[in-house]
Amino acid sequence: MTLILEEEVKVSFPFDYKMLAQKVIETAIMEEQFPFEAEVSLLLVSAEEIHAINLEHRQIDAPTDVLSFPLISYSLPGDFSHIEADEDNFNPDTGEALLGDIVLCTDKVSEQAERFGHSEKREYAFLILHSMLHLFGYDHMTQEEAAIMEEKQNKILDRMGILR
């Protein structure tokens, strides 16, 4: 698994955020039983930067905590059966499946951790995991979809020992 991590801001979390990102992504891949080696990009940005990206891509004029840009289309969430047929889904140099890009706002990690009463480590891991599920085709547009994502997020974070 390749993680391409870029920082557009100075990151000062009190934990090894690079190692945690790698662990969360690897765990999500394993838990979802993704059948290929994968590549994921993670960009850490400020509230101002994510605000601009959110406006450009979603026409929402506000900062958000995390944005997901899946590179693979799914018929059904978590259904990986068609991926191999489309070679555009793979990096020609490494053979890894190109899952997509995650843009995470470090300001929101700190703000939301305080608001929800848990650690920055937990919030950071949660946002990356939430975004990984989007990269696997899951969404939360309906209550049913949201419940599925919530259950998966809680199960994976519990297994990782990252609790509220």
TIRO-2110 file (N, C-alpha, C; in Angstrom, 1 decimal):
// TIRO-2110
0.9, -1.2, 0.0, N, 1, A
0.0, 0.0, 0.0, CA, 1, A
0.9, 1.2, 0.0, C, 1, A
0.6, 2.1, -0.9, N, 2, A
1.3, 3.4, -0.9, CA, 2, A
0.4, 4.5, -0.5, C, 2, A
1.0, 5.3, 0.5, N, 3, A
0.3, 6.5, 1.0, CA, 3, A
1.2, 7.7, 0.5, C, 3, A
0.6, 8.5, -0.3, N, 4, A
1.2, 9.8, -0.7, CA, 4, A
0.7, 10.9, 0.2, C, 4, A
1.5, 11.3, 1.2, N, 5, A
1.0, 12.3, 2.2, CA, 5, A
1.7, 13.6, 1.9, C, 5, A
0.9, 14.7, 1.7, N, 6, A
1.4, 16.0, 1.5, CA, 6, A
0.9, 16.9, 2.5, C, 6, A
1.7, 17.9, 3.0, N, 7, A
1.3, 18.8, 4.0, CA, 7, A
1.4, 20.2, 3.4, C, 7, A
0.2, 20.9, 3.4, N, 8, A
0.1, 22.3, 3.0, CA, 8, A
0.2, 23.2, 4.2, C, 8, A
0.2, 22.6, 5.4, N, 9, A
0.2, 23.4, 6.6, CA, 9, A
1.2, 22.8, 7.6, C, 9, A
1.6, 23.5, 8.6, N, 10, A
2.5, 22.9, 9.6, CA, 10, A
1.6, 22.1, 10.5, C, 10, A
2.0, 20.8, 10.6, N, 11, A
1.2, 19.9, 11.4, CA, 11, A
1.8, 19.7, 12.8, C, 11, A
1.1, 19.9, 13.9, N, 12, A
1.7, 19.8, 15.2, CA, 12, A
0.8, 18.9, 16.1, C, 12, A
0.3, 17.8, 15.6, N, 13, A
-0.5, 16.9, 16.4, CA, 13, A
0.5, 16.2, 17.4, C, 13, A
-0.1, 15.9, 18.6, N, 14, A
0.8, 15.2, 19.6, CA, 14, A
0.9, 13.7, 19.4, C, 14, A
0.8, 13.2, 18.2, N, 15, A
1.0, 11.8, 17.9, CA, 15, A
1.6, 11.7, 16.5, C, 15, A
2.0, 10.5, 16.1, N, 16, A
2.7, 10.3, 14.8, CA, 16, A
1.6, 10.2, 13.8, C, 16, A
1.2, 11.4, 13.2, N, 17, A
0.1, 11.4, 12.3, CA, 17, A
0.4, 10.7, 11.0, C, 17, A
1.6, 10.6, 10.6, N, 18, A
2.0, 9.8, 9.3, CA, 18, A
1.8, 8.4, 9.5, C, 18, A
2.2, 7.8, 10.7, N, 19, A
2.1, 6.4, 11.0, CA, 19, A
0.6, 6.1, 11.2, C, 19, A
-0.1, 7.0, 11.9, N, 20, A
-1.5, 6.7, 12.1, CA, 20, A
-2.3, 6.7, 10.8, C, 20, A
-2.0, 7.6, 9.9, N, 21, A
-2.7, 7.6, 8.6, CA, 21, A
-2.5, 6.3, 7.9, C, 21, A
-1.3, 5.9, 7.8, N, 22, A
-0.9, 4.6, 7.2, CA, 22, A
-1.7, 3.5, 7.8, C, 22, A
-1.7, 3.4, 9.1, N, 23, A
-2.4, 2.3, 9.8, CA, 23, A
-3.9, 2.3, 9.6, C, 23, A
-4.5, 3.5, 9.6, N, 24, A
-6.0, 3.6, 9.4, CA, 24, A
-6.3, 3.1, 8.0, C, 24, A
-5.5, 3.6, 7.0, N, 25, A
-5.8, 3.2, 5.6, CA, 25, A
-5.6, 1.7, 5.4, C, 25, A
-4.5, 1.2, 5.9, N, 26, A
-4.2, -0.2, 5.8, CA, 26, A
-5.3, -1.1, 6.4, C, 26, A
-5.8, -0.6, 7.6, N, 27, A
-6.9, -1.3, 8.3, CA, 27, A
-8.2, -1.3, 7.5, C, 27, A
-8.5, -0.1, 7.0, N, 28, A
-9.7, 0.0, 6.1, CA, 28, A
-9.6, -0.9, 4.9, C, 28, A
-8.5, -1.0, 4.3, N, 29, A
-8.3, -1.9, 3.1, CA, 29, A
-8.5, -3.3, 3.5, C, 29, A
-7.9, -3.7, 4.7, N, 30, A
-8.0, -5.1, 5.1, CA, 30, A
-9.5, -5.4, 5.6, C, 30, A
-10.1, -4.5, 6.3, N, 31, A
-11.5, -4.8, 6.8, CA, 31, A
-12.5, -4.8, 5.7, C, 31, A
-12.3, -4.1, 4.6, N, 32, A
-13.2, -4.1, 3.5, CA, 32, A
-12.8, -5.2, 2.5, C, 32, A
-11.7, -5.9, 2.8, N, 33, A
-11.2, -7.0, 2.0, CA, 33, A
-11.0, -6.5, 0.5, C, 33, A
-10.4, -5.3, 0.4, N, 34, A
-10.0, -4.8, -0.9, CA, 34, A
-9.0, -5.7, -1.5, C, 34, A
-9.2, -6.3, -2.7, N, 35, A
-8.4, -7.4, -3.2, CA, 35, A
-7.1, -7.0, -3.9, C, 35, A
-6.8, -5.7, -3.9, N, 36, A
-5.6, -5.3, -4.6, CA, 36, A
-4.7, -4.4, -3.7, C, 36, A
-3.4, -4.4, -4.1, N, 37, A
-2.6, -3.4, -3.5, CA, 37, A
-3.1, -2.0, -3.9, C, 37, A
-3.0, -1.0, -3.0, N, 38, A
-3.7, 0.3, -3.3, CA, 38, A
-2.8, 1.5, -3.1, C, 38, A
-3.2, 2.6, -3.7, N, 39, A
-2.5, 3.8, -3.6, CA, 39, A
-3.6, 4.9, -3.2, C, 39, A
-3.2, 5.6, -2.1, N, 40, A
-4.1, 6.7, -1.6, CA, 40, A
-3.3, 7.9, -1.4, C, 40, A
-3.9, 9.1, -1.8, N, 41, A
-3.2, 10.4, -1.5, CA, 41, A
-4.0, 11.1, -0.4, C, 41, A
-3.2, 11.6, 0.6, N, 42, A
-3.7, 12.4, 1.7, CA, 42, A
-3.1, 13.7, 1.7, C, 42, A
-3.9, 14.8, 1.6, N, 43, A
-3.4, 16.2, 1.6, CA, 43, A
-3.9, 16.8, 2.9, C, 43, A
-3.0, 17.3, 3.7, N, 44, A
-3.4, 18.0, 5.0, CA, 44, A
-3.3, 19.5, 4.7, C, 44, A
-4.5, 20.2, 5.0, N, 45, A
-4.6, 21.6, 4.6, CA, 45, A
-5.2, 22.4, 5.8, C, 45, A
-5.2, 23.7, 5.6, N, 46, A
-5.8, 24.6, 6.6, CA, 46, A
-7.3, 24.8, 6.3, C, 46, A
-8.0, 25.5, 7.2, N, 47, A
-9.4, 25.8, 7.0, CA, 47, A
-9.7, 26.6, 5.7, C, 47, A
-8.8, 27.6, 5.5, N, 48, A
-8.9, 28.4, 4.3, CA, 48, A
-8.7, 27.6, 3.0, C, 48, A
-7.8, 26.7, 3.0, N, 49, A
-7.5, 25.9, 1.8, CA, 49, A
-8.7, 25.0, 1.5, C, 49, A
-9.2, 24.3, 2.6, N, 50, A
-10.3, 23.4, 2.3, CA, 50, A
-11.6, 24.1, 2.0, C, 50, A
-11.7, 25.3, 2.5, N, 51, A
-12.9, 26.2, 2.1, CA, 51, A
-12.9, 26.4, 0.6, C, 51, A
-11.7, 26.8, 0.1, N, 52, A
-11.6, 27.0, -1.4, CA, 52, A
-11.8, 25.8, -2.2, C, 52, A
-11.3, 24.7, -1.8, N, 53, A
-11.5, 23.4, -2.5, CA, 53, A
-13.0, 23.0, -2.4, C, 53, A
-13.7, 23.2, -1.3, N, 54, A
-15.1, 22.9, -1.1, CA, 54, A
-15.9, 23.7, -2.0, C, 54, A
-15.6, 25.0, -2.1, N, 55, A
-16.3, 25.9, -3.0, CA, 55, A
-16.1, 25.5, -4.5, C, 55, A
-14.9, 25.2, -4.8, N, 56, A
-14.6, 24.9, -6.2, CA, 56, A
-15.3, 23.6, -6.7, C, 56, A
-15.2, 22.5, -5.8, N, 57, A
-15.7, 21.2, -6.2, CA, 57, A
-17.1, 20.9, -5.8, C, 57, A
-17.6, 21.6, -4.8, N, 58, A
-19.0, 21.2, -4.3, CA, 58, A
-19.9, 22.4, -4.3, C, 58, A
-19.4, 23.6, -4.6, N, 59, A
-20.1, 24.9, -4.6, CA, 59, A
-20.7, 25.1, -3.2, C, 59, A
-19.9, 24.7, -2.2, N, 60, A
-20.3, 25.0, -0.8, CA, 60, A
-19.3, 26.0, -0.2, C, 60, A
-19.8, 27.2, 0.1, N, 61, A
-18.9, 28.3, 0.5, CA, 61, A
-18.7, 28.3, 2.0, C, 61, A
-18.0, 27.2, 2.4, N, 62, A
-17.6, 27.0, 3.9, CA, 62, A
-16.5, 26.0, 4.0, C, 62, A
-15.7, 26.1, 5.0, N, 63, A
-14.8, 25.0, 5.3, CA, 63, A
-15.5, 23.8, 5.7, C, 63, A
-14.8, 22.6, 5.5, N, 64, A
-15.3, 21.4, 6.0, CA, 64, A
-14.2, 20.6, 6.6, C, 64, A
-14.5, 19.4, 7.2, N, 65, A
-13.4, 18.7, 7.8, CA, 65, A
-12.6, 17.8, 6.9, C, 65, A
-13.3, 17.1, 6.0, N, 66, A
-12.6, 16.2, 5.1, CA, 66, A
-13.3, 16.1, 3.7, C, 66, A
-12.6, 16.0, 2.7, N, 67, A
-13.2, 15.8, 1.3, CA, 67, A
-12.6, 14.5, 0.7, C, 67, A
-13.4, 13.8, 0.1, N, 68, A
-13.0, 12.6, -0.6, CA, 68, A
-13.2, 12.7, -2.1, C, 68, A
-12.2, 12.2, -2.8, N, 69, A
-12.2, 12.2, -4.3, CA, 69, A
-11.9, 10.8, -4.8, C, 69, A
-12.9, 10.0, -4.8, N, 70, A
-12.7, 8.6, -5.3, CA, 70, A
-12.3, 8.6, -6.8, C, 70, A
-11.4, 7.7, -7.1, N, 71, A
-11.0, 7.5, -8.5, CA, 71, A
-11.6, 6.3, -9.1, C, 71, A
-12.3, 5.5, -8.3, N, 72, A
-12.9, 4.3, -8.8, CA, 72, A
-14.5, 4.4, -8.7, C, 72, A
-15.2, 4.1, -9.7, N, 73, A
-16.7, 4.1, -9.6, CA, 73, A
-17.2, 2.7, -9.2, C, 73, A
-18.2, 2.6, -8.4, N, 74, A
-18.7, 1.4, -7.9, CA, 74, A
-20.2, 1.2, -8.3, C, 74, A
-20.6, 0.1, -8.7, N, 75, A
-22.0, -0.2, -8.8, CA, 75, A
-22.7, -0.2, -7.5, C, 75, A
-22.0, -0.9, -6.5, N, 76, A
-22.5, -1.0, -5.2, CA, 76, A
-21.3, -0.7, -4.2, C, 76, A
-21.6, 0.0, -3.1, N, 77, A
-20.5, 0.2, -2.2, CA, 77, A
-19.8, -1.1, -1.8, C, 77, A
-18.4, -1.0, -1.8, N, 78, A
-17.7, -2.2, -1.4, CA, 78, A
-17.7, -3.4, -2.3, C, 78, A
-18.2, -3.2, -3.5, N, 79, A
-18.2, -4.2, -4.6, CA, 79, A
-17.0, -4.0, -5.5, C, 79, A
-16.0, -4.8, -5.3, N, 80, A
-14.7, -4.6, -6.0, CA, 80, A
-14.6, -5.5, -7.3, C, 80, A
-15.7, -6.2, -7.6, N, 81, A
-15.6, -7.3, -8.6, CA, 81, A
-15.3, -6.7, -10.0, C, 81, A
-15.7, -5.5, -10.3, N, 82, A
-15.5, -5.0, -11.7, CA, 82, A
-14.1, -4.2, -11.9, C, 82, A
-13.4, -4.0, -10.8, N, 83, A
-12.2, -3.1, -10.9, CA, 83, A
-11.2, -3.6, -11.8, C, 83, A
-10.9, -4.9, -11.8, N, 84, A
-9.8, -5.5, -12.6, CA, 84, A
-10.0, -5.3, -14.1, C, 84, A
-11.3, -5.2, -14.5, N, 85, A
-11.6, -5.1, -15.9, CA, 85, A
-11.2, -3.8, -16.5, C, 85, A
-11.1, -2.8, -15.6, N, 86, A
-10.7, -1.4, -16.1, CA, 86, A
-9.3, -1.0, -15.7, C, 86, A
-8.4, -1.1, -16.6, N, 87, A
-7.0, -0.9, -16.3, CA, 87, A
-6.7, 0.6, -15.9, C, 87, A
-7.7, 1.5, -16.2, N, 88, A
-7.5, 2.9, -15.8, CA, 88, A
-7.5, 3.0, -14.3, C, 88, A
-8.0, 2.0, -13.6, N, 89, A
-8.0, 2.1, -12.1, CA, 89, A
-6.7, 1.8, -11.5, C, 89, A
-5.7, 1.5, -12.3, N, 90, A
-4.4, 1.1, -11.7, CA, 90, A
-3.3, 2.0, -12.1, C, 90, A
-2.3, 2.2, -11.2, N, 91, A
-1.1, 3.0, -11.6, CA, 91, A
-0.2, 2.1, -12.5, C, 91, A
0.1, 2.5, -13.7, N, 92, A
0.8, 1.7, -14.6, CA, 92, A
2.2, 1.4, -14.1, C, 92, A
2.8, 2.2, -13.3, N, 93, A
4.2, 2.0, -12.8, CA, 93, A
4.2, 1.0, -11.6, C, 93, A
3.2, 1.0, -10.8, N, 94, A
3.3, 0.2, -9.6, CA, 94, A
2.3, -1.0, -9.6, C, 94, A
1.3, -0.9, -10.4, N, 95, A
0.2, -1.9, -10.5, CA, 95, A
-0.8, -1.8, -9.4, C, 95, A
-0.7, -0.7, -8.5, N, 96, A
-1.6, -0.5, -7.4, CA, 96, A
-2.9, 0.1, -7.9, C, 96, A
-4.0, -0.3, -7.3, N, 97, A
-5.3, 0.4, -7.6, CA, 97, A
-5.2, 1.8, -7.0, C, 97, A
-5.7, 2.7, -7.8, N, 98, A
-5.7, 4.1, -7.5, CA, 98, A
-7.1, 4.4, -6.8, C, 98, A
-7.1, 4.3, -5.4, N, 99, A
-8.4, 4.5, -4.7, CA, 99, A
-8.9, 6.0, -4.8, C, 99, A
-8.0, 6.9, -4.6, N, 100, A
-8.4, 8.3, -4.7, CA, 100, A
-7.6, 9.2, -3.7, C, 100, A
-8.2, 10.4, -3.6, N, 101, A
-7.6, 11.5, -2.8, CA, 101, A
-8.4, 11.8, -1.6, C, 101, A
-7.7, 12.1, -0.5, N, 102, A
-8.4, 12.6, 0.7, CA, 102, A
-7.8, 14.0, 1.0, C, 102, A
-8.6, 15.0, 1.3, N, 103, A
-8.1, 16.3, 1.7, CA, 103, A
-8.7, 16.5, 3.1, C, 103, A
-7.8, 16.7, 4.0, N, 104, A
-8.2, 16.7, 5.5, CA, 104, A
-7.7, 18.1, 6.1, C, 104, A
-8.7, 18.7, 6.7, N, 105, A
-8.4, 20.0, 7.4, CA, 105, A
-7.9, 19.8, 8.8, C, 105, A
-6.6, 20.1, 9.0, N, 106, A
-6.0, 19.9, 10.4, CA, 106, A
-6.7, 20.9, 11.4, C, 106, A
-7.1, 22.0, 11.0, N, 107, A
-7.8, 23.0, 11.9, CA, 107, A
-9.1, 22.3, 12.4, C, 107, A
-9.8, 21.7, 11.6, N, 108, A
-11.1, 21.0, 11.9, CA, 108, A
-10.9, 19.8, 12.8, C, 108, A
-9.8, 19.1, 12.7, N, 109, A
-9.4, 18.0, 13.6, CA, 109, A
-9.4, 18.5, 15.0, C, 109, A
-8.7, 19.5, 15.2, N, 110, A
-8.5, 20.1, 16.6, CA, 110, A
-9.9, 20.6, 17.1, C, 110, A
-10.5, 21.4, 16.3, N, 111, A
-11.8, 22.0, 16.6, CA, 111, A
-12.9, 20.9, 17.0, C, 111, A
-13.0, 19.9, 16.1, N, 112, A
-14.0, 18.9, 16.4, CA, 112, A
-13.6, 18.0, 17.5, C, 112, A
-12.4, 17.7, 17.7, N, 113, A
-12.0, 16.9, 18.8, CA, 113, A
-12.4, 17.5, 20.1, C, 113, A
-12.2, 18.8, 20.2, N, 114, A
-12.6, 19.6, 21.4, CA, 114, A
-14.1, 19.6, 21.5, C, 114, A
-14.8, 19.8, 20.5, N, 115, A
-16.3, 19.9, 20.5, CA, 115, A
-16.9, 18.5, 20.9, C, 115, A
-16.3, 17.4, 20.4, N, 116, A
-16.9, 16.1, 20.6, CA, 116, A
-16.3, 15.5, 21.9, C, 116, A
-15.4, 16.1, 22.5, N, 117, A
-14.8, 15.6, 23.8, CA, 117, A
-13.9, 14.3, 23.6, C, 117, A
-13.2, 14.2, 22.5, N, 118, A
-12.3, 13.2, 22.4, CA, 118, A
-10.9, 13.7, 21.9, C, 118, A
-10.0, 12.8, 21.7, N, 119, A
-8.6, 13.3, 21.3, CA, 119, A
-8.5, 13.6, 19.9, C, 119, A
-7.5, 14.4, 19.6, N, 120, A
-7.2, 14.8, 18.2, CA, 120, A
-6.9, 13.5, 17.4, C, 120, A
-6.2, 12.6, 18.1, N, 121, A
-5.8, 11.3, 17.4, CA, 121, A
-7.1, 10.6, 17.0, C, 121, A
-8.1, 10.5, 17.8, N, 122, A
-9.3, 9.8, 17.5, CA, 122, A
-10.1, 10.5, 16.3, C, 122, A
-10.1, 11.9, 16.3, N, 123, A
-10.8, 12.6, 15.3, CA, 123, A
-10.1, 12.5, 13.9, C, 123, A
-8.7, 12.5, 14.0, N, 124, A
-7.9, 12.4, 12.8, CA, 124, A
-8.2, 11.0, 12.2, C, 124, A
-8.1, 10.0, 13.0, N, 125, A
-8.3, 8.6, 12.5, CA, 125, A
-9.7, 8.4, 12.0, C, 125, A
-10.7, 9.0, 12.7, N, 126, A
-12.1, 8.9, 12.2, CA, 126, A
-12.3, 9.5, 10.8, C, 126, A
-11.7, 10.7, 10.7, N, 127, A
-11.9, 11.4, 9.4, CA, 127, A
-11.3, 10.7, 8.2, C, 127, A
-10.1, 10.1, 8.5, N, 128, A
-9.4, 9.4, 7.4, CA, 128, A
-10.2, 8.1, 7.1, C, 128, A
-10.7, 7.4, 8.1, N, 129, A
-11.5, 6.2, 7.9, CA, 129, A
-12.8, 6.6, 7.2, C, 129, A
-13.4, 7.6, 7.6, N, 130, A
-14.7, 8.1, 6.9, CA, 130, A
-14.4, 8.3, 5.5, C, 130, A
-13.3, 9.0, 5.2, N, 131, A
-13.0, 9.2, 3.8, CA, 131, A
-12.7, 8.0, 3.0, C, 131, A
-12.0, 7.0, 3.7, N, 132, A
-11.7, 5.8, 3.0, CA, 132, A
-12.9, 5.0, 2.6, C, 132, A
-13.9, 5.1, 3.5, N, 133, A
-15.2, 4.4, 3.1, CA, 133, A
-15.8, 5.1, 1.9, C, 133, A
-15.7, 6.4, 1.8, N, 134, A
-16.1, 7.1, 0.5, CA, 134, A
-15.3, 6.6, -0.7, C, 134, A
-14.0, 6.4, -0.5, N, 135, A
-13.2, 5.9, -1.6, CA, 135, A
-13.6, 4.5, -2.0, C, 135, A
-14.3, 3.7, -1.1, N, 136, A
-14.8, 2.4, -1.4, CA, 136, A
-16.2, 2.4, -1.9, C, 136, A
-16.8, 3.6, -2.1, N, 137, A
-18.1, 3.8, -2.7, CA, 137, A
-19.2, 4.0, -1.7, C, 137, A
-19.0, 4.0, -0.4, N, 138, A
-20.0, 4.3, 0.6, CA, 138, A
-20.4, 5.7, 0.6, C, 138, A
-21.6, 6.0, 1.0, N, 139, A
-22.0, 7.4, 1.2, CA, 139, A
-23.0, 7.5, 2.4, C, 139, A
-23.4, 8.7, 2.7, N, 140, A
-24.4, 8.9, 3.8, CA, 140, A
-25.5, 9.9, 3.4, C, 140, A
-26.0, 9.7, 2.2, N, 141, A
-27.0, 10.6, 1.7, CA, 141, A
-28.4, 10.3, 2.3, C, 141, A
-28.6, 9.0, 2.7, N, 142, A
-29.8, 8.6, 3.3, CA, 142, A
-29.5, 8.0, 4.7, C, 142, A
-30.5, 7.9, 5.5, N, 143, A
-30.3, 7.4, 6.9, CA, 143, A
-29.8, 6.0, 6.8, C, 143, A
-30.2, 5.2, 5.9, N, 144, A
-29.8, 3.8, 5.8, CA, 144, A
-28.3, 3.8, 5.4, C, 144, A
-27.9, 4.6, 4.5, N, 145, A
-26.5, 4.7, 4.1, CA, 145, A
-25.6, 5.2, 5.2, C, 145, A
-26.1, 6.2, 5.9, N, 146, A
-25.4, 6.7, 7.1, CA, 146, A
-25.2, 5.7, 8.2, C, 146, A
-26.2, 4.9, 8.4, N, 147, A
-26.1, 3.8, 9.4, CA, 147, A
-25.1, 2.8, 9.1, C, 147, A
-25.0, 2.4, 7.8, N, 148, A
-24.0, 1.5, 7.4, CA, 148, A
-22.6, 2.0, 7.6, C, 148, A
-22.4, 3.3, 7.2, N, 149, A
-21.1, 3.9, 7.3, CA, 149, A
-20.7, 4.0, 8.8, C, 149, A
-21.7, 4.4, 9.6, N, 150, A
-21.4, 4.6, 11.1, CA, 150, A
-21.0, 3.2, 11.7, C, 150, A
-21.7, 2.2, 11.4, N, 151, A
-21.4, 0.9, 11.9, CA, 151, A
-20.0, 0.4, 11.5, C, 151, A
-19.7, 0.6, 10.2, N, 152, A
-18.3, 0.2, 9.8, CA, 152, A
-17.2, 1.1, 10.5, C, 152, A
-17.5, 2.4, 10.6, N, 153, A
-16.5, 3.2, 11.2, CA, 153, A
-16.3, 2.8, 12.7, C, 153, A
-17.4, 2.6, 13.4, N, 154, A
-17.2, 2.2, 14.8, CA, 154, A
-16.5, 0.9, 15.0, C, 154, A
-16.9, -0.1, 14.2, N, 155, A
-16.3, -1.4, 14.2, CA, 155, A
-14.8, -1.3, 14.0, C, 155, A
-14.4, -0.6, 13.0, N, 156, A
-12.9, -0.5, 12.6, CA, 156, A
-12.2, 0.3, 13.7, C, 156, A
-12.7, 1.4, 14.1, N, 157, A
-12.0, 2.2, 15.1, CA, 157, A
-11.9, 1.4, 16.4, C, 157, A
-12.9, 0.7, 16.8, N, 158, A
-12.9, -0.2, 18.0, CA, 158, A
-11.8, -1.3, 17.9, C, 158, A
-11.8, -1.9, 16.7, N, 159, A
-10.7, -3.0, 16.5, CA, 159, A
-9.3, -2.4, 16.6, C, 159, A
-9.2, -1.1, 16.2, N, 160, A
-7.9, -0.5, 16.3, CA, 160, A
-7.6, 0.1, 17.7, C, 160, A
-8.6, 0.0, 18.6, N, 161, A
-8.4, 0.5, 19.9, CA, 161, A
-8.4, 2.1, 20.0, C, 161, A
-9.0, 2.7, 19.0, N, 162, A
-9.1, 4.1, 18.9, CA, 162, A
-10.5, 4.5, 19.4, C, 162, A
-10.7, 4.8, 20.6, N, 163, A
-12.0, 5.0, 21.2, CA, 163, A
-12.3, 6.4, 21.5, C, 163, A
-13.6, 6.7, 21.8, N, 164, A
-14.0, 8.1, 22.2, CA, 164, A
-13.5, 8.4, 23.6, C, 164, A
END
